[in-house]
Amino acid sequence: MDTNKPIKVLIISSEVAPYAKSGGLGDVTGSLPVALRKNGVDVRVVMPKYKSIKNEYFIGCKYLGSYETHLSWRKQPAGIIQKDGDFTTYFIENNYYFGRDKYYGYDDDNERFAFFCKAALEILQFIDFIPDVIHCNDWQTGPLCLLLKEYFNKFADYKNIKTLFTIHNMQYQGIFPRYTLEMLEISDWCFDSVEFYGSMSFMKAGLMYSDMISTVSSTYAKEIKTFQYGYGLDGVMRSRADKLCGILNGIDYEKNNPETDKRIYVNFSIDSIEKKKQNKLELQKQLGLNQKDVPMISIVSRLAEQKGLDLVSWVAEEILNRDIQLVLLGTGEKRLEDFFRDLAYRYPDKISTNILFDDTLAQRIYASSDMFLMPSLFEPCGLGQMFSLRYGTIPIVRKTGGLSDTVTHFDRNTKQGNGFVFEHYTSDGLLWAINEALSVYYSDDWKYVVKNAMESDFSWNTSAKKYIELYKKIINCD
C-alpha cells in the first residue's frame, strides 16, 4: 500500500440517511462517510434508489447510464445516479425491485438484494473507482462478500479488493431458500459456508467471506459470541473471533449541537442550562401536556421487543403514579402502539403518545426532557442515548451492548457518571433505576450528572480514526 495515497473505501448499504432510514443503520452510513472524508479517506457510497426517496434529493444529480445485471436466467437493468455533496453517493435504480412502498418485507427480498449486491460490484466499471476496501453493512450486503471471493476476484480490477462486513444487528439475518445460491450464480459447493438450518443466510455469507468483521460496540462484539445474543451464529463468531472487532458508532456533533440546533425551541449550553426548562415548557405546550416543572421522561424508539418496551408496559401505571410526565415518539409493533395509545387515553395529563416518526419532534424531545428511557433487551450500539447525552437529557438504560459502553451509573459520592444503569432485564430493575434518577433529580447532585452528560464525547471523529486503522489492517492482511 502506498502510504502517500488516500485510502479508497466504497461503503455499501441498504439505507443511508437522509435518503433512506429505518433505524441506526441509516444514521451510521450517512454520518461515517463525512467523518472519513474529513480524515483524508476517499470514500463513496452505494445504495438502492427507493421509491420513497424525496425527489428534491435528486436535483442537480448526474445520470451516468445503465447496465444489465444477471441473476441466473433473470436479466435486470441497473441505472446509476450520482449525487455529490459531503460525500459522493451512487444510487442503483431499478423500479421493479426498489419502486415499492417499503425497504424490506417482500417475498422476493432475496432476489432484490442479490441484485443490489451484484450491481454494486458491477458499478465499479462505470464510475472509474476501484476501492481498496468495500465496507458492507448488515445482511442485505452479505452476498457481496461471497460474490467477490468466489467470482469477481478472478478479474484484474477486483482481485486486490478487500472487504469489511459490519454487523449492526445480529437478530436480522436474511434467511432465504437454498436456491438463492443458484440465483447468485455461485456453485452449490459453497452452500455449507452459508447454510443456516437448511436455508441460506445472507448474514452468514458476509461473516464467512469478508476479510474482517466489525460490529458497533466492543461489548456487543463480546455478546454475539454467546448463545444468548448470537441468534444461532455464535459458533461462527467464535470461529472468526480473530477477525472480529467492535467500534462504537458516533453521532454528528455539529448537526446535533444544543447551542446552534435550529430544530429545538431555545438554544442552550452547559453554561446556560436553565434555558433547557424553556424547551420543556414549549414541548408541553405543543403536545398538550400541563405546563409545569415536573420530571419529564422520554422514549424515542422503534416500538419493538428489543427496545425493552415490554418492561415499560408491565410497570407503566406504577411509573405514571409518580409526579412525572412521559413522552413517547415512535412506530413499530401494533400491540405496543395500541398499548401506548390506550395509556395516553387513560392518562391524558401525564403521557403524550406520538405514533409517528418526526425528526424535528425527536430533536425537541431530546432537548426538552429531563430523562431518556432505553431499557433494551439487547442493544448493539444505540444512538438515542448519545443524542440525549448531547442535550443534557439523562439516560436510564439497561447494561447491555453499546449502552454499557456509553452510559455509566452516577455515583453520588464521587459525582462521576452520566446516567442511571440497571443490570437485569426485570421490571424491578427498571423501577429501581427510575427511582434513582428521580431521587438525584430532586437533589443538588442533578447539576453534576447533567454536566457529565453534556461533556461526554461520542462524536464520529474518534470512531472514524478507528475505522481508518482497521481499513489499513485489512489492506495489509493476506
MARDO-389105 format. One record per residue (C-alpha): residue in three letters; x, y, z. Coordinates in steps of 0.1 Angstrom, whole numbers, padded with zeros to 4 digits, always signed. Example, Ala and Ser with C-alpha at 12.3 -4.5 7.8 and 13.67 -1.06 7.14 Angstrom:
ALA+0123-0045+0078/SER+0137-0011+0071/
This chain:
MET+0000+0000+0000/ASP+0013+0035-0010/THR+0010+0055+0022/ASN+0010+0087+0003/LYS-0022+0079-0015/PRO-0056+0082+0003/ILE-0073+0050+0013/LYS-0102+0043-0011/VAL-0133+0029+0005/LEU-0167+0020-0010/ILE-0195+0018+0016/ILE-0224-0004+0005/SER-0256-0001+0025/SER-0294-0006+0020/GLU-0300+0026+0040/VAL-0282+0059+0041/ALA-0295+0090+0058/PRO-0310+0114+0049/TYR-0322+0095+0018/ALA-0335+0063+0034/LYS-0335+0054+0071/SER-0355+0030+0093/GLY-0331+0029+0122/GLY-0295+0032+0133/LEU-0280+0017+0101/GLY-0291+0047+0080/ASP-0277+0072+0106/VAL-0243+0054+0107/THR-0239+0052+0069/GLY-0250+0088+0065/SER-0225+0101+0091/LEU-0194+0079+0089/PRO-0185+0089+0053/VAL-0185+0126+0063/ALA-0161+0119+0092/LEU-0139+0096+0070/ARG-0136+0124+0043/LYS-0125+0149+0070/ASN-0097+0124+0079/GLY-0085+0121+0043/VAL-0103+0090+0031/ASP-0116+0088-0005/VAL-0150+0074+0003/ARG-0180+0068-0018/VAL-0214+0052-0010/VAL-0237+0029-0030/MET-0274+0024-0021/PRO-0307+0015-0038/LYS-0329+0042-0053/TYR-0361+0036-0034/LYS-0394+0050-0044/SER-0398+0068-0011/ILE-0367+0089-0015/LYS-0378+0126-0019/ASN-0374+0139-0054/GLU-0357+0171-0041/TYR-0326+0150-0033/PHE-0321+0143-0070/ILE-0320+0179-0081/GLY-0286+0185-0098/CYS-0277+0148-0098/LYS-0259+0131-0128/TYR-0273+0101-0146/LEU-0243+0080-0156/GLY-0261+0054-0177/SER-0272+0018-0171/TYR-0261-0018-0174/GLU-0276-0052-0172/THR-0272-0074-0142/HIS-0278-0111-0145/LEU-0292-0133-0117/SER-0292-0168-0133/TRP-0318-0165-0161/ARG-0330-0132-0148/LYS-0318-0100-0165/GLN-0325-0066-0150/PRO-0313-0031-0158/ALA-0293-0011-0132/GLY-0293+0026-0136/ILE-0266+0048-0119/ILE-0274+0082-0105/GLN-0245+0101-0089/LYS-0251+0127-0062/ASP-0222+0148-0049/GLY-0222+0166-0016/ASP-0205+0159+0017/PHE-0197+0126+0001/THR-0205+0110-0033/THR-0235+0087-0033/TYR-0243+0063-0062/PHE-0280+0053-0064/ILE-0287+0020-0081/GLU-0320+0024-0099/ASN-0344-0004-0108/ASN-0381+0002-0104/TYR-0390-0034-0104/TYR-0370-0041-0072/PHE-0369-0008-0055/GLY-0400+0011-0067/ARG-0420-0001-0037/ASP-0435+0014-0006/LYS-0412-0003+0019/TYR-0375-0011+0020/TYR-0379-0047+0032/GLY-0405-0073+0039/TYR-0412-0087+0005/ASP-0413-0124-0006/ASP-0385-0117-0031/ASP-0362-0098-0008/ASN-0335-0125-0016/GLU-0337-0116-0053/ARG-0339-0078-0046/PHE-0307-0077-0025/ALA-0289-0103-0046/PHE-0294-0079-0074/PHE-0282-0050-0053/CYS-0250-0068-0043/LYS-0241-0079-0078/ALA-0250-0045-0093/ALA-0229-0028-0066/LEU-0199-0048-0077/GLU-0205-0042-0114/ILE-0209-0005-0109/LEU-0171-0002-0104/GLN-0167-0005-0142/PHE-0188+0026-0147/ILE-0176+0051-0120/ASP-0139+0048-0125/PHE-0133+0039-0089/ILE-0115+0008-0077/PRO-0116+0008-0039/ASP-0091-0007-0015/VAL-0119-0018+0008/ILE-0156-0024+0002/HIS-0173-0018+0035/CYS-0206-0039+0037/ASN-0233-0034+0062/ASP-0258-0060+0076/TRP-0275-0089+0059/GLN-0286-0070+0028/THR-0250-0068+0016/GLY-0237-0102+0028/PRO-0238-0118-0006/LEU-0214-0092-0020/CYS-0186-0107+0001/LEU-0194-0141-0013/LEU-0196-0128-0049/LEU-0163-0110-0047/LYS-0144-0140-0033/GLU-0160-0167-0055/TYR-0164-0149-0088/PHE-0153-0113-0092/ASN-0118-0116-0079/LYS-0109-0135-0110/PHE-0108-0102-0128/ALA-0079-0078-0125/ASP-0097-0048-0112/TYR-0112-0068-0084/LYS-0085-0092-0073/ASN-0069-0069-0047/ILE-0102-0055-0032/LYS-0107-0064+0005/THR-0140-0065+0024/LEU-0151-0054+0058/PHE-0185-0066+0070/THR-0202-0047+0098/ILE-0230-0062+0119/HIS-0255-0036+0131/ASN-0280-0061+0145/MET-0274-0099+0146/GLN-0311-0106+0150/TYR-0319-0098+0114/GLN-0300-0123+0092/GLY-0317-0125+0058/ILE-0327-0162+0058/PHE-0338-0175+0023/PRO-0343-0207+0004/ARG-0313-0227-0007/TYR-0320-0219-0044/THR-0309-0183-0037/LEU-0273-0195-0042/GLU-0281-0206-0077/MET-0297-0172-0083/LEU-0263-0157-0074/GLU-0247-0180-0100/ILE-0225-0194-0073/SER-0216-0231-0072/ASP-0236-0253-0048/TRP-0204-0265-0031/CYS-0203-0231-0013/PHE-0236-0239+0004/ASP-0221-0253+0036/SER-0204-0220+0042/VAL-0237-0200+0041/GLU-0261-0227+0053/PHE-0284-0220+0082/TYR-0307-0248+0092/GLY-0311-0259+0056/SER-0316-0224+0042/MET-0291-0197+0030/SER-0282-0169+0054/PHE-0271-0136+0038/MET-0256-0126+0072/LYS-0236-0157+0073/ALA-0223-0151+0038/GLY-0209-0118+0050/LEU-0194-0133+0081/MET-0177-0162+0063/TYR-0164-0144+0032/SER-0154-0110+0045/ASP-0117-0103+0053/MET-0126-0086+0086/ILE-0158-0083+0107/SER-0168-0054+0128/THR-0197-0046+0150/VAL-0209-0014+0165/SER-0196-0016+0201/SER-0169-0035+0219/THR-0194-0050+0244/TYR-0217-0063+0216/ALA-0187-0078+0199/LYS-0183-0100+0230/GLU-0220-0106+0234/ILE-0226-0120+0198/LYS-0201-0148+0206/THR-0226-0161+0232/PHE-0257-0183+0227/GLN-0280-0156+0241/TYR-0270-0129+0216/GLY-0256-0148+0187/TYR-0290-0159+0173/GLY-0276-0192+0160/LEU-0244-0177+0146/ASP-0224-0175+0179/GLY-0203-0205+0167/VAL-0194-0187+0136/MET-0184-0156+0156/ARG-0163-0177+0179/SER-0146-0194+0149/ARG-0138-0159+0134/ALA-0130-0142+0167/ASP-0096-0132+0155/LYS-0112-0112+0126/LEU-0138-0095+0148/CYS-0136-0061+0165/GLY-0161-0036+0180/ILE-0160+0001+0170/LEU-0186+0023+0187/ASN-0208+0043+0165/GLY-0208+0081+0168/ILE-0232+0110+0162/ASP-0227+0142+0143/TYR-0218+0168+0169/GLU-0221+0197+0145/LYS-0257+0189+0135/ASN-0267+0178+0170/ASN-0255+0209+0189/PRO-0278+0224+0215/GLU-0261+0257+0211/THR-0270+0260+0174/ASP-0296+0234+0165/LYS-0325+0252+0147/ARG-0349+0223+0153/ILE-0352+0230+0190/TYR-0372+0258+0206/VAL-0344+0275+0226/ASN-0307+0270+0222/PHE-0287+0264+0253/SER-0253+0252+0266/ILE-0237+0238+0298/ASP-0233+0274+0310/SER-0269+0283+0302/ILE-0286+0251+0312/GLU-0315+0269+0328/LYS-0328+0275+0292/LYS-0334+0238+0289/LYS-0365+0243+0310/GLN-0379+0267+0284/ASN-0377+0239+0259/LYS-0397+0216+0282/LEU-0424+0243+0286/GLU-0427+0247+0248/LEU-0428+0209+0242/GLN-0455+0206+0269/LYS-0475+0233+0251/GLN-0470+0216+0217/LEU-0481+0182+0230/GLY-0510+0194+0251/LEU-0494+0184+0285/ASN-0497+0206+0316/GLN-0471+0232+0316/LYS-0454+0226+0349/ASP-0419+0218+0362/VAL-0421+0181+0368/PRO-0396+0154+0357/MET-0402+0146+0320/ILE-0391+0111+0309/SER-0390+0104+0272/ILE-0388+0075+0248/VAL-0378+0080+0212/SER-0376+0045+0197/ARG-0387+0018+0173/LEU-0416+0001+0192/ALA-0402-0034+0194/GLU-0395-0061+0220/GLN-0357-0055+0215/LYS-0361-0020+0229/GLY-0374-0031+0263/LEU-0408-0016+0259/ASP-0424-0047+0273/LEU-0407-0039+0305/VAL-0421-0004+0304/SER-0456-0017+0297/TRP-0455-0040+0327/VAL-0449-0011+0351/ALA-0463+0018+0331/GLU-0491+0026+0356/GLU-0467+0024+0385/ILE-0444+0048+0367/LEU-0473+0072+0360/ASN-0484+0072+0396/ARG-0453+0093+0403/ASP-0454+0131+0397/ILE-0438+0128+0362/GLN-0447+0132+0326/LEU-0439+0106+0299/VAL-0434+0115+0262/LEU-0432+0087+0236/LEU-0423+0090+0199/GLY-0420+0061+0175/THR-0437+0034+0154/GLY-0434-0004+0154/GLU-0453-0034+0167/LYS-0491-0029+0167/ARG-0495-0043+0202/LEU-0471-0017+0216/GLU-0486+0011+0195/ASP-0520+0002+0208/PHE-0508-0001+0244/PHE-0493+0034+0245/ARG-0523+0049+0227/ASP-0546+0034+0254/LEU-0523+0046+0281/ALA-0524+0082+0268/TYR-0562+0079+0266/ARG-0563+0070+0303/TYR-0537+0094+0315/PRO-0541+0124+0291/ASP-0524+0149+0315/LYS-0493+0126+0321/ILE-0484+0110+0288/SER-0481+0121+0252/THR-0481+0092+0228/ASN-0469+0101+0192/ILE-0471+0071+0169/LEU-0451+0085+0140/PHE-0415+0095+0131/ASP-0408+0132+0130/ASP-0371+0142+0131/THR-0378+0177+0144/LEU-0401+0165+0171/ALA-0375+0138+0181/GLN-0349+0166+0184/ARG-0372+0187+0205/ILE-0379+0157+0228/TYR-0342+0151+0233/ALA-0336+0188+0241/SER-0367+0192+0264/SER-0368+0160+0285/ASP-0350+0155+0318/MET-0345+0118+0314/PHE-0344+0094+0284/LEU-0356+0058+0289/MET-0338+0030+0269/PRO-0342-0003+0288/SER-0332-0025+0259/LEU-0333-0063+0259/PHE-0302-0060+0237/GLU-0286-0030+0220/PRO-0257-0034+0195/CYS-0248+0003+0199/GLY-0278+0026+0203/LEU-0278+0062+0192/GLY-0307+0075+0213/GLN-0286+0076+0245/MET-0259+0096+0226/PHE-0284+0122+0213/SER-0299+0125+0248/LEU-0264+0130+0264/ARG-0256+0157+0239/TYR-0287+0176+0250/GLY-0282+0171+0288/THR-0311+0146+0290/ILE-0300+0118+0313/PRO-0303+0082+0300/ILE-0318+0054+0321/VAL-0306+0022+0304/ARG-0300-0015+0309/LYS-0264-0027+0310/THR-0261-0043+0275/GLY-0242-0037+0243/GLY-0234-0002+0234/LEU-0254+0011+0263/SER-0227-0004+0286/ASP-0200+0014+0266/THR-0216+0048+0267/VAL-0236+0052+0300/THR-0220+0049+0334/HIS-0241+0049+0366/PHE-0240+0082+0385/ASP-0222+0079+0419/ARG-0234+0105+0444/ASN-0202+0102+0464/THR-0177+0109+0436/LYS-0201+0129+0414/GLN-0190+0107+0384/GLY-0213+0091+0359/ASN-0236+0103+0331/GLY-0267+0083+0336/PHE-0285+0055+0355/VAL-0280+0019+0347/PHE-0297-0014+0358/GLU-0283-0048+0350/HIS-0311-0075+0349/TYR-0340-0074+0324/THR-0367-0071+0351/SER-0394-0046+0359/ASP-0379-0043+0394/GLY-0346-0033+0379/LEU-0362-0007+0357/LEU-0382+0008+0386/TRP-0351+0009+0407/ALA-0332+0029+0381/ILE-0361+0053+0376/ASN-0363+0059+0413/GLU-0325+0065+0415/ALA-0329+0091+0387/LEU-0358+0108+0404/SER-0340+0109+0437/VAL-0310+0127+0422/TYR-0333+0150+0402/TYR-0347+0164+0434/SER-0312+0170+0449/ASP-0284+0193+0443/ASP-0265+0165+0426/TRP-0286+0168+0394/LYS-0264+0196+0380/TYR-0234+0172+0382/VAL-0249+0144+0362/VAL-0262+0169+0336/LYS-0227+0184+0333/ASN-0212+0149+0330/ALA-0237+0140+0303/MET-0230+0171+0282/GLU-0193+0167+0285/SER-0194+0131+0272/ASP-0179+0128+0237/PHE-0193+0103+0213/SER-0186+0122+0181/TRP-0177+0104+0149/ASN-0141+0117+0149/THR-0128+0091+0174/SER-0147+0063+0157/ALA-0137+0073+0122/LYS-0100+0071+0132/LYS-0105+0036+0145/TYR-0122+0026+0112/ILE-0092+0040+0093/GLU-0068+0019+0113/LEU-0090-0011+0106/TYR-0090-0004+0069/LYS-0052-0002+0069/LYS-0051-0035+0087/ILE-0074-0051+0062/ILE-0055-0038+0032/ASN-0022-0052+0046/CYS-0036-0086+0056/ASP-0031-0117+0034/
